[in-house]
Structures are given as structure tokens and as C-alpha cells.
Amino acid sequence: MTAQATDGREGRTSRAFDRARYDRATAHLQAPLAIVDLEGFDANADDLVRRAGGKPIRVVSKSVRCRTLLERVLAHEGFAGMMAFTLPEALWLLRAGARDVLVAYPSADRVAYADLAADPELAAAVTVMVDDPAHLELIDASRDGGTQEIRICLELDTSLRLLGGRLRFGALRSPLHEPAQLVDIAQSVARRPGFRLVGVMAYEAHIAGVGDAVPRRVLHSGAVRAMQHIARKELARRRAAVVRAVRTVAPDLEFVNGGGTGSVQHTAAEDAVTEIAAGSGLYQPHLFDTYTSYQGRPAALFAQPVVHRPGPGVATVLGGGYPASGAPGRDRLPVPYLPAGLRYAPQEGPGEVQTPLLGSAADELLLGDRVWFRHAKAGELCERFDILHLVEGDRVTASAPTYRGEGRTFL
């Protein structure tokens, strides 16, 4: 059976239809469990490629955390290379068959740097992130006799600064904000033997990672849209200036990486950008439902079994307290998704051992029935489950280990 029924929104299968097929597909499995709907996953990949407008997408591994699905999306036309979140993860992925991995965050892992500096195949396939000459000193101090040339990417701070810097929007990441600052560190790389500058990366978190159509927050959403409009124009000008400046030091720069799921088409429109980073949109966690720029299909879900029926209008499931990282708030909690119409009990919320759910839909649930949830973020779901069951239609056609299922926890 394929997902044909719709709820009136183009490209969206009805929630009741999806619940029925997910229940049928996993009837032989014991909950709690997690699934990825491959039809939704592939449709989301197609949408990311469409929005990238011909520029290659580097898949962000932390948003997937399952090698089977990373390999699936890299076989998809329009995707090329991975962006890892730690250096040990990058080395593990390469030893498992990956070929081109950019590490998105600076590392302080001396053992991993020693491995990298000693292995010509790894050194040729990994690019590490720096935003301070001290990173270069740390790498050299970690070589332990390794002599391989280390590929370097510089990270540009994308934050929008207004009122002379008194007002700032964006993640607190790189200190490199202006072209001259990146030229200075590019020159440090060029002067230092054993390093080669190959890329520039700029992740616009305040554009790609902040929803601009939050329900019941009209004024807030309007302010976000206004900020993002200004930020996109400012960053496009500054990023182009940075790339021109860095190329005076490293004319053979291989790539300029930018973007994220929420800004793919905007970032891809910049001439200075050569590739896009994206990953969360493959699973479409619920934080990404609040964007006017695109609509994805929920593809990753987890199910918890009903274990209590405390009274009318209440069904309590086992566990479920899986908050996402970031500033604490209700938007960091999973959302009960199937059946529709359930909400958290305000006195308890999603808990470590149990999660009471309220609503008329609770009266239809029997002990052992499943409630399907969507996580707030993408790959963080995989830190809770060893296995992702891959659903096609109303069947589980394969089961794939997550990083955790392969015994790997990189943070």
C-alpha cells in the first residue's frame, strides 16, 4: 500500500491514514520504537535539491545519525559530501566508507588530530574547522610525529549586528566577522607548514534555524521575518566580500559552504556560495514546521505504548521525556502527533518514566496502543533509540542502526 490519501494540503498524507499504516507496519515490533518513513524522507531530499537550485548539498550528519540513511541520501542526485559534528565522528565515517567530510566545529581532540596527521587517506578526505590561530597550534602540538598536510576551513561569524553591535542576532560561534579578520587567519594558515586552506563556512543560524511563522505568535513571527530579511541582505554582501578577500590569500579555495534547511534557496542564490549544508529537513522535526519558505513531510517519528488509563480523557504512555537541546521552552519538547488531538498534562509534561496525555482522542486508546510523537530536532532522536525501522507504505522493509546502535556516542 502506498500513501495516497490526503488531508487537503498538497503533498501531505492524512494523519489518520499515516497512523493506520505505521501501526500496521510495526505491529510485530515492541514499542517504544522509532521509524523513518522513506517516502517522506525521499520527498524531503527531493525538495532540498529543488531549493538548492543546482548547487550540491553537503548532508549534515548530526541531523541524521544513521549511516544507512546517510548513504541513502548521498546516493540521491544533488547531494555530495558530509558535514560532521566532531572529528572522531568524521574519522569513523571515513573508515566506514565516506569520502569527503567537513568537520563543522573546531576540535580539541588531540588523539583524533594525531590519527589524522598520521594517515594520508584520512588527511586527504577530512577538512577541519578553525577560527583562531590557536587551533593551528593545538593541531601541531597533537601531531605526535604525523606529517600529513591538514585541510583547513575558516568559519565566518554570520551574526547580524545592529546599532553599533549593541543588538546582535545569531549564534555565538566564530569570532571572525569582517573580511580583514579572515584574511589575517588565512595568512596564518598560509605561513604555517603542514596546512592548506581549502574552504570557508558560514552557517546563518538566525536565518536557517529560526521559524518565522510560529502559531499564536503573530508579532514575534513578523519581527523574525523582518530581521531575517535584513540579515540575508547584509550577510550576502559581507560573505561575498569575505570570499573575495580570502581568495587573495588562497586563490585555489575549493568550496564556500553556507545555509541550512531553513534557508537553502536563499543561500543558494548567492554567487559566492558553492555548496549548501542541510540535514534536518530530511526528517522534518517539528521545529521546522514554522517556516514560510518551505513545508516538509514528517518522516521520523517515535512511538510510546499506553500503559495507564487514569480516567476519562487521559491516556498515559511509557517514557517520552526526550527534550531537545537549546534554550529551554515548550518548543523543545516532542509533540504528540498521532492520533491527533492529544496534549500534555500541564502538571507533568513529558516525563522520564511516563507521559500523561489529555484530550478526547485519549478515550479511544487501549492499553498497549501506540502514540506517535515527533521530536523537536532531527538527529537527537537517534540518541534515544538503537534502531530506526524503515517504513515503506505499510511495511517495515529494513531496520538500520543509529550511531548509538553501533556503539558510537560522539558527544
Disulfide bonds with the S-S distance in Angstrom:
none
